[in-house]
Amino acid sequence: MIDSGSQPPLVSICVPTYNGAAFFRECLASIQAQTLGDFEVLIVDDDSTDDTLAIAAEFARQDARFQIHRNPKRLGLVGNWNRSLELARGEWIKFVFQDDTIESRCLERLVAGCRQFHCAFGFCRRQVVFDEQVADSLRNYFQAHQVLLDEIYGLQDCHLDGETFARQAVRRMDWNPVGEPTAVLFHRSLIQDFGKFVPAMIQRCDTEYWLRLGTNVGVVQVAERLATFRVHAKSTTSQNQSKRDYRARLIDPLILHYLILHEKHYRLLRRELYRASGRLVNWWRLVWAAQQARTVAATAPDVPEIQAEWDNVVAAYPRFSTLARVGGVLNQIRLILGGLGLDRHLQRKSSA
């Protein structure tokens, strides 16, 4: 038994869980095997009904660094991530998800890499493991994503400052600029400076957070493949792709675009976005995205989940209702005056 003591650890490893027993023992064993041993493991369970907690208890009995926290009520995906951050005491924060594993030197290398470049935010390259049932489209997405990351960061340890990160992000706004949380490490002070994950987002919640951090403090890549992200038929990524297309395709991008154009932490990224495509076009895109999301919800009465998604996002961001109405009016004008040069200009710029 290892005594964790009262001194805050160097790293808090946050493991948010929900019915993750299938691969959980392998996940926790990879954490326990770390060469950097000054860490706590916060297993934050969102009311699992399988053997997740029993597996967690096995590790907690033999290693005092492993702590189990069970939410008294379901918080949902992002709520559980944020609860993990609230419980963390370490100088550095490291997520490891229940289906994933990390190599034995993952913590050691990530902490050293961030310290080397004096940067509070870093990630390592990762490999993706697919179960047989995973669709080819999802496999192709991850392969293309790795190619994109290699184009941005290369195959060596490197550091991008906030301005460079913002320029790269603007060129690839539809992509995650870093990768999955299991590959990421960031300093605890960033939670105080830039907040937690956005609860209203689901599919792109990590993308938004990495954009928020990277454009303010820059990012370090540790080029070794030190994390393994597993995609299987029941994983959150697969479920969101197959069952929550409306959320992933329309709602989360709408929230992200809104935050970039409004929030103070996005000043640098907003400046680069305006440089790339102009202020008018970006505001037009936001209005159009809100109008599209509302239209899809209104024309799918036989799918109440879609209407509920729209109602929930409007409750979180009431301005979306106004933006959608404005978009509807502008769309009618655009249809009536479709022959005007301004309309053709906006269409060309929006598709650029």
Secondary structure, 3 states (H helix, E strand, C coil): CCCCCCCCCCEEEEEEECCCHHHHHHHHHHHHCCCCCCEEEEEEECCCCCCHHHHHHHHHHHCCCEEEEECCCCCHHHHHHHHHHHHCCCCEEEECCCCCEECCCHHHHHHHHHHHCCCCEEEEEEEEEECCCCCHHHHHHHHHHHHHHHHHHCCCCEEECHHHHHHHHHHCCCCCCCCCHHHEEEECHHHHHHCCCCCCCCCCHHHHHHHHHHHHHCEEEEEEEEEEEEECCCCHHHHHHHHCHHHHHHHHHHHHHHHHHHCHHHHHHHHHHHHHHCHHHHHHHHHHHHHHHHHHHHCCCCCHHHHHHHHHHHHHCCHHHHHHHHHHHHHHHHHHCCCCHHHHHHHHHHCC
